[in-house]
Amino acid sequence: MTRRCSLTGTGIQTGNNVSNSNRRVKRIFAPNLQKVTLKSDLLNKEFKLKITTRTIRTITKYGSLDEYLLHTKANNLTEFGANLKRKLKKVSGVSERLKQEAEVKKAKRVIKPSARSLLKKKVA
């Protein structure tokens, strides 16, 4: 059984324990994995997953598993997570809502003038 997050793919990292005398001993840094059952509201399914506590916090921030998957880039997800994201996008109404959110986000952006354009205005 691999020690890897089901959604993000976070796995074991290796490194060294370094003593005061600067001796180095190999060690592993294992992710804090938890077995969790998460429900997808749009797909009406429950998924038993082994995910890191960091991913759990992010899912909590977004409010649900569906929102987390829809707002996370597919290349930051595992194959399983990307497949779930594709299935969610096929549900009616989801793609339109995502387009509306993108338009609102685009409207909120403020274009900052460059420093050179400010200098030219002061001189003129």
Backbone as numpy.savetxt, mean C-alpha at the origin, in Angstrom:
# Nx Ny Nz CAx CAy CAz Cx Cy Cz
6.11 -23.43 5.03 5.27 -22.25 5.03 6.17 -21.01 5.03
5.96 -20.13 4.07 6.80 -18.94 3.97 6.32 -17.87 4.93
7.27 -17.12 5.42 6.95 -15.99 6.30 6.89 -14.75 5.43
5.76 -14.59 4.75 5.59 -13.50 3.79 4.17 -12.96 3.87
4.02 -11.65 3.77 2.70 -11.01 3.80 1.92 -11.37 2.54
0.65 -11.72 2.70 -0.19 -12.13 1.57 -0.51 -10.99 0.61
-0.53 -9.75 1.10 -0.91 -8.63 0.26 0.28 -7.82 -0.25
1.24 -7.55 0.61 2.36 -6.70 0.20 3.60 -7.47 -0.19
3.72 -8.72 0.23 4.89 -9.52 -0.11 6.09 -9.29 0.79
5.91 -8.55 1.88 7.01 -8.31 2.81 7.48 -9.63 3.39
8.78 -9.87 3.35 9.32 -11.14 3.82 10.49 -10.95 4.76
11.22 -12.03 4.95 12.36 -12.03 5.86 13.50 -11.22 5.26
14.17 -10.44 6.12 15.39 -9.75 5.73 16.53 -10.29 6.58
17.74 -10.25 6.04 18.88 -10.74 6.79 19.78 -9.58 7.15
20.57 -9.79 8.21 21.50 -8.76 8.66 22.45 -9.34 9.67
23.03 -8.47 10.47 24.01 -8.88 11.47 23.66 -8.34 12.84
23.92 -9.15 13.88 23.99 -8.63 15.24 25.42 -8.16 15.42
25.62 -6.93 15.82 26.96 -6.40 15.99 27.20 -6.16 17.47
28.23 -6.82 18.02 28.53 -6.69 19.45 29.40 -5.45 19.68
29.70 -5.18 20.96 30.55 -4.05 21.29 31.95 -4.19 20.69
32.42 -5.43 20.58 33.74 -5.66 20.00 33.69 -5.70 18.48
32.53 -5.37 17.91 32.32 -5.28 16.47 32.33 -6.63 15.78
32.09 -7.72 16.54 31.92 -9.03 15.92 30.53 -9.06 15.29
30.44 -9.73 14.18 29.17 -9.80 13.47 28.66 -11.23 13.42
27.39 -11.38 13.77 26.75 -12.70 13.75 25.49 -12.57 12.90
25.35 -13.47 11.94 24.19 -13.41 11.05 22.89 -13.60 11.83
21.85 -12.89 11.41 20.53 -13.04 12.01 19.47 -12.70 10.98
18.22 -12.98 11.31 17.13 -12.64 10.40 16.19 -11.65 11.08
15.56 -10.84 10.27 14.53 -9.91 10.72 13.22 -10.41 10.12
12.40 -11.06 10.93 11.14 -11.62 10.45 10.03 -10.58 10.58
9.13 -10.51 9.59 8.01 -9.58 9.68 7.01 -10.02 10.75
6.30 -9.08 11.32 5.30 -9.37 12.34 4.00 -9.76 11.64
3.86 -11.06 11.36 2.69 -11.55 10.63 1.58 -11.94 11.59
0.36 -11.64 11.18 -0.82 -11.98 11.96 -1.82 -12.68 11.03
-2.52 -13.69 11.56 -3.58 -14.34 10.80 -4.86 -13.56 11.02
-5.43 -13.04 9.94 -6.59 -12.17 10.03 -7.63 -12.61 9.00
-8.90 -12.49 9.35 -9.98 -12.71 8.39 -10.56 -11.35 8.05
-10.45 -10.97 6.77 -10.96 -9.68 6.32 -12.09 -9.92 5.33
-13.13 -9.06 5.40 -14.29 -9.20 4.53 -14.25 -8.13 3.46
-14.50 -8.55 2.23 -14.64 -7.63 1.12 -16.12 -7.32 0.95
-16.48 -6.05 1.11 -17.89 -5.66 1.01 -18.39 -5.75 -0.44
-17.54 -5.38 -1.39 -17.97 -5.38 -2.79 -18.09 -6.79 -3.37
-17.20 -7.70 -2.93 -17.23 -9.07 -3.45 -18.06 -10.01 -2.58
-18.46 -9.56 -1.39 -19.21 -10.36 -0.42 -18.49 -11.68 -0.10
-17.19 -11.59 0.16 -16.40 -12.76 0.50 -15.52 -12.43 1.69
-15.15 -13.48 2.42 -14.19 -13.33 3.50 -12.90 -14.00 3.09
-11.77 -13.38 3.44 -10.47 -13.90 3.09 -9.66 -14.11 4.36
-9.09 -15.30 4.52 -8.18 -15.58 5.62 -6.77 -15.29 5.12
-6.13 -14.30 5.71 -4.84 -13.85 5.22 -3.81 -13.81 6.34
-2.55 -13.97 5.96 -1.44 -13.71 6.87 -0.79 -12.42 6.41
-1.03 -11.35 7.15 -0.50 -10.05 6.75 0.25 -9.40 7.90
1.11 -8.45 7.56 1.91 -7.76 8.57 1.05 -6.75 9.32
1.49 -6.40 10.51 0.76 -5.41 11.30 0.76 -4.05 10.61
1.81 -3.78 9.86 1.87 -2.52 9.11 0.74 -2.47 8.07
0.50 -3.58 7.39 -0.58 -3.64 6.41 -1.94 -3.52 7.10
-2.08 -4.12 8.27 -3.33 -4.01 9.03 -3.61 -2.56 9.37
-2.58 -1.83 9.79 -2.75 -0.41 10.13 -3.16 0.39 8.90
-2.58 0.07 7.75 -2.92 0.79 6.52 -4.35 0.49 6.10
-4.76 -0.76 6.22 -6.15 -1.13 5.90 -7.11 -0.38 6.82
-6.76 -0.28 8.09 -7.59 0.45 9.06 -7.67 1.92 8.68
-6.56 2.49 8.20 -6.53 3.89 7.79 -7.49 4.13 6.63
-7.49 3.22 5.66 -8.38 3.36 4.50 -9.82 3.00 4.83
-10.05 2.23 5.89 -11.40 1.92 6.31 -11.87 0.53 5.98
-11.36 -0.07 4.91 -11.77 -1.43 4.55 -10.74 -2.03 3.61
-10.82 -3.34 3.44 -9.92 -4.05 2.53 -10.11 -3.55 1.11
-11.37 -3.31 0.71 -11.66 -2.85 -0.65 -10.99 -1.52 -0.95
-11.14 -0.57 -0.03 -10.54 0.76 -0.23 -9.02 0.68 -0.28
-8.44 -0.15 0.58 -6.99 -0.32 0.58 -6.51 -0.84 -0.77
-7.17 -1.88 -1.28 -6.74 -2.46 -2.55 -6.94 -1.48 -3.71
-8.03 -0.74 -3.71 -8.32 0.17 -4.81 -7.36 1.36 -4.83
-6.84 1.77 -3.68 -5.97 2.93 -3.62 -4.48 2.59 -3.54
-4.14 1.32 -3.63 -2.74 0.90 -3.62 -2.35 0.50 -5.03
-1.14 0.90 -5.45 -0.66 0.57 -6.79 -0.50 -0.94 -6.91
-0.83 -1.46 -8.08 -0.78 -2.91 -8.32 0.63 -3.46 -8.21
1.65 -2.66 -8.56 3.02 -3.17 -8.46 3.52 -3.20 -7.02
2.77 -2.64 -6.07 3.11 -2.72 -4.65 2.39 -3.89 -3.97
1.59 -4.63 -4.73 0.82 -5.75 -4.19 1.39 -7.07 -4.72
1.09 -8.15 -4.02 1.45 -9.47 -4.52 0.51 -9.84 -5.65
0.75 -10.98 -6.26 -0.11 -11.44 -7.35 -1.54 -11.64 -6.84
-1.68 -12.19 -5.64 -3.00 -12.39 -5.04 -3.70 -11.05 -4.84
-3.00 -10.05 -4.31 -3.58 -8.73 -4.09 -3.97 -8.04 -5.39
-3.12 -8.19 -6.42 -3.41 -7.58 -7.72 -4.64 -8.23 -8.35
-4.78 -9.55 -8.20 -5.96 -10.23 -8.73 -7.23 -9.75 -8.03
-7.16 -9.59 -6.71 -8.32 -9.06 -5.98 -8.67 -7.66 -6.45
-7.65 -6.86 -6.68 -7.88 -5.49 -7.13 -8.58 -5.49 -8.49
-8.15 -6.37 -9.41 -8.79 -6.47 -10.72 -10.25 -6.86 -10.59
-10.54 -7.82 -9.68 -11.92 -8.25 -9.48 -12.77 -7.11 -8.93
-12.18 -6.32 -8.03 -12.92 -5.19 -7.45 -13.25 -4.14 -8.50
-12.31 -3.90 -9.42 -12.54 -2.89 -10.45 -13.64 -3.30 -11.42
-13.88 -4.61 -11.55 -14.93 -5.09 -12.45 -16.33 -4.92 -11.86
-16.43 -4.69 -10.55 -17.73 -4.48 -9.91 -18.31 -3.16 -10.41
-19.61 -3.17 -10.71 -20.24 -1.98 -11.30 -20.17 -0.79 -10.34
-19.88 0.36 -10.91 -19.84 1.61 -10.15 -18.49 1.96 -9.57
-17.60 1.01 -9.45 -16.31 1.27 -8.81 -15.42 2.12 -9.69
-15.32 1.79 -10.97 -14.43 2.54 -11.86 -14.89 4.00 -12.01
-16.21 4.23 -12.04 -16.70 5.61 -12.13 -16.34 6.41 -10.88
-16.47 5.76 -9.72 -16.14 6.43 -8.46 -14.66 6.78 -8.40
-13.81 5.88 -8.88 -12.38 6.14 -8.89 -12.03 7.30 -9.82
-12.72 7.40 -10.97 -12.49 8.50 -11.90 -12.90 9.83 -11.28
-14.02 9.83 -10.56 -14.48 11.06 -9.89 -13.49 11.49 -8.82
-12.96 10.54 -8.04 -11.97 10.87 -7.02 -10.72 11.45 -7.64
-10.30 10.91 -8.79 -9.11 11.40 -9.48 -9.33 12.83 -9.97
-10.54 13.13 -10.48 -10.84 14.49 -10.95 -10.83 15.49 -9.80
-11.39 15.10 -8.66 -11.41 15.97 -7.48 -9.97 16.23 -7.02
-9.17 15.18 -7.01 -7.77 15.31 -6.60 -7.01 16.24 -7.54
-7.30 16.11 -8.84 -6.63 16.93 -9.84 -7.03 18.40 -9.69
-8.29 18.66 -9.37 -8.77 20.02 -9.19 -8.15 20.68 -7.97
-7.80 19.89 -6.95 -7.23 20.45 -5.72 -5.75 20.82 -5.86
-5.09 20.26 -6.90 -3.67 20.54 -7.08 -3.43 22.01 -7.36
-2.43 22.56 -6.71 -2.07 23.94 -6.93 -0.75 23.94 -7.69
-0.73 24.62 -8.82 0.49 24.70 -9.60 1.33 25.83 -9.03
2.51 25.46 -8.53 3.40 26.46 -7.93 4.30 27.03 -9.02
4.45 28.34 -9.05 5.33 28.93 -10.06 6.79 28.63 -9.73
7.59 28.54 -10.77 9.01 28.27 -10.55 9.70 29.53 -10.05
10.87 29.37 -9.47 11.62 30.49 -8.91 12.05 31.46 -10.01
12.39 30.94 -11.17 12.83 31.80 -12.27 11.70 32.71 -12.74
10.49 32.17 -12.83 9.38 33.00 -13.29 9.09 34.10 -12.27
9.29 33.84 -10.99 9.09 34.87 -9.97 10.13 35.97 -10.10
11.39 35.58 -10.39 12.47 36.57 -10.54 12.21 37.46 -11.75
11.73 36.89 -12.84 11.47 37.68 -14.05 10.36 38.70 -13.79
9.36 38.31 -13.02 8.26 39.23 -12.73 8.72 40.40 -11.88
9.63 40.14 -10.92 10.11 41.21 -10.04 10.95 42.23 -10.82
11.75 41.73 -11.76 12.63 42.61 -12.55 11.80 43.47 -13.48
10.80 42.91 -14.08 10.00 43.65 -15.09 9.13 44.71 -14.53
